Amino acid sequence: MYAEHIGLYASDPVKLAAWYVETLGLGVIRTLEKEGRPPIYFLQADQGMVLEILPTHTERLTRELSDPGYSHIGFIVEDFEQAAASLQAKGVTLSNVRQTSNGWTIGYFDDPEGNRLEIVYRPPQ
């Protein structure tokens, strides 16, 4: 068994899918359309986990990052500084950028719907 996809509800799935494509370089691998409803998008970077973006009409609940449940989605990068600069050029602000005790460099940011994301650089061992 392995994790295959993560589903995120979005108040504007068209806008959110476009943001992931334009900002993070994910590709649309499938779109499901139902009459009278916004589409469902399946996005993927390379051969990694699939991100499913589904429509919702309910308001987002506020929660603290340390609350039980979903925390963030991490994206591996080959060059942290280059990835950070690319994100900043697209209007993304990284927060809590740091090097961990095991030598990883990480930084956090939010997508337009408020989902917490992370970029991670892990040096070769």
N, C-alpha and C positions, 0 to 999 in steps of 0.2 A: 504494500500500500504506500502511496505517496500523495502529497498535496498537489492538486492539479490546477485549481483556480481560487481566486478570492473574489467575492461579490461585494460591490459597493452600491448603495442606493444613492441616487443623485436627484436633486430637484430639477436640474437641467442636464440630462444625460448627453445631449448633443454637444453642448458647450464643454462639459467635463471630458468627454472622449476626445474632442478636438484639442483640449489643453494637454492631455497625456500624449497625444500624437506630436503636437508642435513643440512641447516643452521637454518631454523625456524621450521622444523618438520611438515610442511604441507604435506598432502597426496594427491596423484593424484586420483581424483574421476572420471575423464573422459579424454580421448584423442581423438581428431578428426583428422583423417589423410586424406589428399587429394593428389592424385598422382602428383608428381612434386613439392610439396610445403612442407615446414617444418610443423610439427604437431601443433595443437592448444591444449593447456593444460588447464584443469580446476583443480585448487588446493583448498584444504579446510583444516582448522584446526578445529577439533571437529565438531560442528554444526554451525560454524560461516559463515560469508560472503565468497563467492567463489571468487577466484582470477583467472581470465582468462588471459592466456598468448598467444598472437597472434604474428605471424611472420610479419616483415616489412623489406623492403629493403631501406628505406630512412634513412638519417642520423638524429640523435637526434638534435633538436634545443636547443640552450643554453637559459636559462632563469634564472631570479633571483627568489629566494624563495618567495619573496613578490609579484611577478607578479600575476595578476588575474588568476584564474583557479586552477588546481590541486596543492595541497600543500604537503600532505603526507598521508600515510596509517598507522594507529595506531593499535598496537597489545597489548592487555591487558595481563599483567603477574601477577602471584600470589606473586612472590618474585623478586623484582627489582635487588638486588645484585646478586642473583643466575642467573637470565636471562642475566645480563650484563657480568658476568664471562663466561657463556656458549658461548655467542656471541664472546667475546674476544678470547676464546680458538679456535674459528673457523676463526680467522683472521679479525673479524669485529671491527672497532673502533667507539665507541659512541662519539657523540659531543653534546655540549649544554646540558649536564646532569644537572638537577636542580630539586628542589622541588618547586611546584607552591604554590600560596597563599591559595589554597584550600586543600593542603596536598598531592597532587599527586606527584609522582616522575616520571620524563620523561627523555628520552634520544633519540637522533636522529642518524641515520646512513643511508647509501645508499646501494642499491642492486648493482650487477655488471653492470647494465644498467643505473645507475644513478638516479633511482627512490628513493625519500626520504621516509624513513620509521621511525616509532617511536615505542618505547616500553613505556608502561604506567603502573604504579602501582597505584591503587586507594585503600587506606585503607578502611576497613569495617566501615560503619557508625553506 
